[in-house]
Amino acid sequence: GSHAEALLRQMLDRAKATQQGPPDETKAPPAMPNKATYIYVLNAWRHHEHGGEKAEALLEEMMELSKTDIELRPSAWVYNSAIRAIATSGASNKAVRAAAILQSAYKPDRDTYQEVLRACSLESVSSDGSKRSISEEEKQGALLVTTKIITQMRQQGVTPSAILMKNFFTAVGSLAPNGSIERDKLFWAGFAISCENNIWNHEDIQSVVQKYAPYTLYKQLTQAGLKYEKK
């Protein structure tokens, strides 16, 4: 991440020096960073302890630069890369921070919602993949984002993918209290959405639901899925 960002800084410094100095027609103008450059740097910050803070700073920088260069206005791909960097970082309140980016995103796509749910599912996971302890407030905040995102997604007419629903079920399984009515309701809500979009039997979804749902609930969901298929 630091190496990729250093290259970006060099590009920006050269471009700035060229703009401030007299034109030199004997030399080709320096390469200017574009959206692809920023996506490259954002992706380089994945799985880094401070990747979340770096991603937010890079997005803010792009927004500032886009005031004079519309080509640098962040696209859905940029936002998705930034949210992924946050999700895989060691930052606190990853879900809330990812949701804030979604709300400010220009034309978010399905992958944007998918990445926010990834941030929810990884709230208690460190940048190296190990578990980290989080406060009850942080857990509740991430669960609230999970429920809001799935509702907003449906209101916007976004068709979920199996990966998106896998992230949703993982978030519910890792955040909602065991044995709670809320947990069961969210599993059933996810079941309904998955059936509506004919992805309930996808192996990614089945493996996660089997992992997190109590045996009795998983059995009920499986039986309901069989009945749904017969309709």
C-alpha positions in Angstrom: 0.0 0.0 0.0 2.7 2.5 1.0 4.7 1.8 -2.2 1.7 2.2 -4.5 0.7 5.5 -2.7 4.3 6.7 -3.0 4.1 6.3 -6.8 0.8 8.2 -6.8 2.5 11.1 -4.8 5.3 11.2 -7.4 2.9 11.5 -10.2 1.0 14.3 -8.5 4.2 16.2 -7.6 5.5 16.0 -11.2 2.2 17.2 -12.6 2.1 20.1 -10.1 5.7 21.1 -10.9 4.9 21.1 -14.6 1.9 23.3 -14.1 3.8 25.8 -12.0 6.9 26.0 -14.2 7.4 27.3 -17.8 6.3 24.9 -20.5 9.0 22.7 -22.0 8.0 21.6 -25.5 11.0 19.3 -25.7 9.6 16.9 -23.1 6.4 14.9 -23.0 4.0 16.0 -20.3 4.1 13.8 -17.2 1.4 11.1 -16.8 -1.5 12.3 -14.7 -3.2 10.0 -12.2 -6.7 8.9 -13.2 -9.4 6.7 -11.7 -7.5 3.6 -12.6 -4.5 4.9 -10.7 -6.5 5.5 -7.6 -8.3 2.1 -7.8 -4.8 0.5 -8.0 -3.7 2.3 -4.9 -7.0 1.6 -3.0 -6.6 -2.1 -3.8 -3.0 -2.0 -2.6 -4.3 -0.9 0.8 -6.5 -4.0 1.3 -5.7 -6.2 4.3 -3.7 -3.4 5.9 -4.2 -2.2 9.4 -4.6 1.4 8.4 -6.3 0.7 5.0 -9.6 2.2 6.2 -8.1 5.6 7.0 -6.0 5.6 3.8 -9.1 4.8 1.7 -11.1 7.6 3.2 -8.2 10.0 2.6 -7.8 9.0 -1.0 -11.6 9.4 -1.7 -11.5 12.8 -0.1 -8.5 13.7 -2.3 -10.3 12.6 -5.4 -13.4 14.6 -4.6 -11.2 17.7 -4.1 -9.3 17.1 -7.4 -12.6 16.5 -9.3 -13.6 20.1 -8.6 -11.1 21.1 -11.3 -10.9 17.8 -13.2 -14.3 16.0 -13.6 -12.6 12.9 -14.9 -11.4 12.3 -11.3 -14.9 12.2 -9.8 -15.1 8.8 -8.1 -17.0 6.1 -10.0 -18.8 3.1 -8.5 -15.6 1.1 -9.0 -13.6 3.6 -7.0 -16.2 3.6 -4.2 -16.3 -0.2 -4.2 -12.5 -0.4 -3.9 -12.5 2.1 -1.1 -15.1 0.2 0.9 -13.3 -3.1 0.3 -10.1 -1.5 1.8 -12.1 -0.4 4.8 -13.8 -3.8 5.2 -10.4 -5.7 5.2 -8.6 -3.1 7.4 -8.2 -3.1 11.2 -10.4 0.0 11.5 -13.2 0.3 14.1 -16.8 0.9 13.0 -16.1 -0.4 9.6 -19.7 -0.9 8.7 -20.8 2.6 9.7 -17.8 4.1 7.7 -18.6 2.0 4.7 -22.3 3.0 4.8 -21.3 6.6 4.9 -19.4 6.2 1.7 -22.4 4.4 0.1 -24.6 7.4 1.0 -22.2 9.8 -0.7 -21.5 7.6 -3.7 -22.4 8.8 -7.2 -24.4 6.0 -8.9 -23.6 3.1 -6.6 -24.1 -0.4 -8.2 -24.8 -3.8 -6.8 -21.2 -4.4 -5.8 -21.3 -1.2 -3.7 -24.0 -2.7 -1.5 -22.2 -6.0 -1.6 -19.0 -4.4 -0.3 -20.9 -2.6 2.5 -22.3 -5.9 3.7 -18.8 -7.3 3.5 -17.7 -4.6 5.9 -20.6 -5.6 8.2 -19.6 -9.2 8.0 -15.9 -8.4 8.8 -16.7 -5.9 11.7 -15.0 -8.2 14.2 -12.2 -9.3 11.9 -8.7 -7.8 11.9 -6.7 -6.9 8.8 -4.8 -10.2 9.1 -8.0 -12.3 9.3 -7.9 -12.9 13.0 -10.8 -12.1 15.3 -10.8 -8.9 17.3 -13.0 -7.8 20.2 -15.5 -5.1 19.5 -17.8 -3.2 21.8 -21.5 -3.9 22.0 -22.1 -0.4 20.6 -20.0 -1.2 17.5 -21.7 -4.5 17.1 -25.2 -3.0 17.2 -24.1 -0.2 14.8 -22.9 -2.8 12.3 -26.1 -4.8 12.7 -28.2 -1.7 12.1 -26.3 -1.0 8.9 -26.9 -4.6 7.8 -30.6 -4.3 8.1 -30.7 -0.8 6.6 -28.6 -1.8 3.6 -30.7 -4.9 2.7 -33.8 -2.7 2.9 -32.4 0.1 0.9 -31.1 -2.3 -1.7 -34.6 -3.7 -2.2 -36.1 -0.3 -2.4 -33.6 0.6 -5.1 -34.5 -2.5 -7.1 -31.0 -4.0 -6.8 -30.9 -7.7 -7.6 -28.7 -9.5 -5.1 -26.0 -11.9 -6.0 -25.1 -15.1 -4.0 -22.0 -13.3 -2.7 -24.1 -10.3 -1.5 -26.4 -12.6 0.3 -23.5 -14.6 1.7 -22.2 -11.4 3.2 -25.6 -10.6 4.6 -26.0 -14.0 6.3 -22.4 -13.8 7.6 -23.1 -10.3 9.1 -26.3 -11.5 10.8 -24.6 -14.6 12.1 -21.6 -12.8 13.6 -23.5 -9.7 14.9 -27.0 -10.7 16.0 -27.3 -12.2 19.5 -27.6 -16.0 19.6 -31.1 -17.2 20.2 -32.6 -13.8 19.7 -35.9 -13.2 17.8 -34.1 -10.5 15.7 -31.5 -13.1 14.5 -34.2 -15.6 13.4 -36.2 -12.8 11.7 -33.2 -11.7 9.7 -32.4 -15.2 8.7 -36.0 -15.7 7.4 -35.8 -12.3 5.6 -32.6 -13.3 3.9 -34.2 -16.7 3.0 -37.1 -14.9 1.4 -34.9 -12.6 -0.6 -32.7 -15.5 -1.7 -35.7 -17.6 -2.8 -37.2 -14.7 -4.8 -34.0 -14.4 -6.7 -33.5 -18.2 -7.1 -30.1 -18.2 -5.3 -31.1 -19.9 -2.0 -29.5 -23.2 -3.0 -26.2 -21.6 -4.0 -23.4 -23.4 -2.2 -22.0 -20.1 -0.8 -25.3 -19.2 0.9 -25.9 -22.8 2.1 -22.5 -23.1 3.8 -22.8 -19.8 5.7 -26.4 -20.4 6.8 -25.5 -23.9 8.0 -22.6 -22.4 9.9 -24.5 -19.7 11.7 -28.1 -20.8 12.0 -29.1 -23.1 14.9 -29.8 -26.6 13.8 -33.6 -26.3 14.3 -33.7 -23.0 12.3 -31.5 -24.4 9.5 -33.8 -27.4 9.2 -36.9 -25.2 9.0 -35.2 -23.0 6.4 -34.2 -26.1 4.4 -37.7 -27.5 4.5 -39.2 -24.2 3.5 -36.7 -24.0 0.6 -37.9 -27.4 -0.7 -41.5 -26.3 -0.6 -40.7 -23.1 -2.4 -39.0 -25.1 -5.2 -42.1 -27.2 -5.7 -44.3 -24.1 -6.4 
